[in-house]
Amino acid sequence: MGILNRNGSVSAKPPALPDAPYVGIIDLPDGQSVVRDWRNRGKQDGDLAAGPPHVLVAGETGASKTRSILAPNVLAWGPRPVVAMSSKGDLCELTIERRSKYGPVYVMDLAGRVRPSELRDIDAIPVSADPCAALTCDDDAIQLADLLLEMGDGGDGGGGGDSSFWKSLARRRLACFLRAGGWYVDPYTRRRVWGGGVAWALDACEDVGPNAADPMEGVEQSGVGVTQEGVDADSTAAAAPEPRDMESANWSVAIRRCLTLGSRHVKSLLAARSMDAKQRDSIGMNCQSAMSSWSLDTVATGHRPFEPSMLSERGATLYIVAPSNGAAAPPASITLAQITQHWSEHYDDLRTILYVLDELANAAAPPARLFESWVSQGRGWKIRLLGGLQNSSQFKRVWSDASCEILRNTFPSFLLLIGANEIELMERAVTLTPTEERGTASRTGAQASHARERGQAMTIADLTVAEPGYGRLLLSGMAGVRVRLPDLDATDLRG
């Protein structure tokens, strides 16, 4: 990656395959070197700054986050997998041509905003956010149900009272609907069939099906029934019946499908089906609320469902475009969660993946516990994260104050651009940065005296970025280094 120095020359190239996100070029007065930060100690003006595996970039609208830091990282990651998320198609437009030379390009447009011109005539593969496609067992389904219900509570595990009670009752039932919406083997044709995904599950939870209060035909009654292996061959019926409905979106069909899958959640949904109408409605409404994002046409597109294994291909890229109003936050967040789970299970066989996530607090709004696990364990799973936002306080819309405080205290690095206004972070950096020894001189009459004293190395004003094209990289809570952030066109990354 060639980036222009202050004097117009091109700086030394970084490693061909960097192990951490690019965070800018060190900006120091001539002749000085970094002395406070251990990662960059000894480096001088014009050297590439070193940062940790995960970085949050904060800056006001118009601070050039996309062109100076997000897009350069998408391109500099080379022939390794990248997930690039933004609220519009600009990040895709800036990087898709170069990324397509490394490997396949997938586009998940959850906002319906990607224009053909932004794809630059690249043969990108449209995909949908449908986590049902990746479900392989009951545990996967229950984890997905928990995540959907948690995001319905605002992403911070909130909720209580009656709401919490009905959500707990809906948990296994929701898992059953989700499994039924995934892949199953039709018991009559013995073929593997796609169940319609979350959109089917959403429709199914709204319709109990025929004879709701009666035992389900073929499940609790004698006669030919549906089993995990297919049609019950031991049936004593005189003639084989007509194939039962396996397609309609309702509770009964969900039960039949889950029977073929051998799901333990079948009994839970079957028991709920026999409850009185008010109880069934409460369970159904909680399931509907958890999956409500898939009522949007921009989410339930009908495109090929994205699966994390797609990013196992060399140089693969997934572009996610999610609206900044949070309407598609659950699909975006769950897609990231499933990719993370896939990497956590198979990282020995996979290359290091980079998440470049703009509008992180709005477009994805991942639950606090989920995001904390990405930060604390991602490095060991070969995951690197670069998140963009205007201010870390944006997380307060979806997280508790305690979770926001944990983020500020534990995140390894913040890159502050103009307008970030991260006063708390800068106050902490001033406090934690080692003090400096200064010499003072005074004169009383004919006598001069000299003294040495220690004082704060910097003030908040020293850490504040006052113009575009520059940033303050806070590292491990301390002042870190000041950096220059050239525009994308000042590099050779798009060549």
Beta strands, then each sheet from edge to edge (+ up, - down):
strand 1: 25-26
strand 2: 54-58
strand 3: 82-86
strand 4: 105-109
strand 5: 125-128
strand 6: 183-185
strand 7: 192-194
strand 8: 226-227
strand 9: 230-231
strand 10: 304-305
strand 11: 317-321
strand 12: 353-357
strand 13: 383-389
strand 14: 413-416
strand 15: 436-444
strand 16: 447-455
strand 17: 470-475
strand 18: 478-484
sheet 1: 1+ 18- 17+ 14- 2- 13- 12- 3- 11- 4- 5- 10-
sheet 2: 6+ 7-
sheet 3: 8+ 9-
sheet 4: 15+ 16-
end
